[in-house]
C-alpha cells in the first residue's frame, strides 16, 4: 500500500494539483484554495479562519502575533497604530494563507497515508475527507462572540459621555 504515496507524489515530493487525496482533505473549497492567491476569510478574520481550517499551530501563532503587536504598540503609546498593524497581519494571511495551507495539507495527507498503510484507496479518501473537514463549530462560537462584542462596543461608546458626567459628580460629592 505504500505505493499510494509514491504514485500520488510528483518529482518535487509534493502533491499534484489534481491529486485526489488533497482534494478529499480540502473538500468543497478545493478549487478556491488551490487556484487563488488571495484569501478574503484569512484577511478579514485570520485566527478564526485558521481554526476553522484546523490549522491549529498557525492559528496560535496568528493569535499571539495580534496580542504581542497590539500590546507593544499600547505600551509605547501608539494605540492608534494597532488597527494598522492588525490590517498588516491580516494582509499577510490574506496573501499567504492558500500557499501555507497547501503545504500544511500536503503534510497532513502524508501523515494520514503513513498512519494507515493497509487502508484501501477508498478508505484513505474517507479518512482524509473526515480529517480535513472544516471545524464548523468555530462559526457558531465566534459569530455570537463578535456580535456581543459589537453590541458592547456600541453600548459603551454611547455611554462614554454619561460615564464622564458620573465621574465628575462623584468627585464633587467627595
Secondary structure, DSSP 4 states (H G I P E B T S, - for coil): -THHHHHHB-TTSSB-TT-HHHHHHH-TTHHHHHH-S--HHHHH-HHHHHHHTT-HHHHHHHHHHHHHHHHHHHHTT-GGGHHHHHHHHHHHHHHHHHHHHHHHHHHHHHHHHHH-TT--HHHHHHHHHHHHS--THHHHHHHHHHHHHHHHHHHHHHHHHHHHHHHHHHHHH-
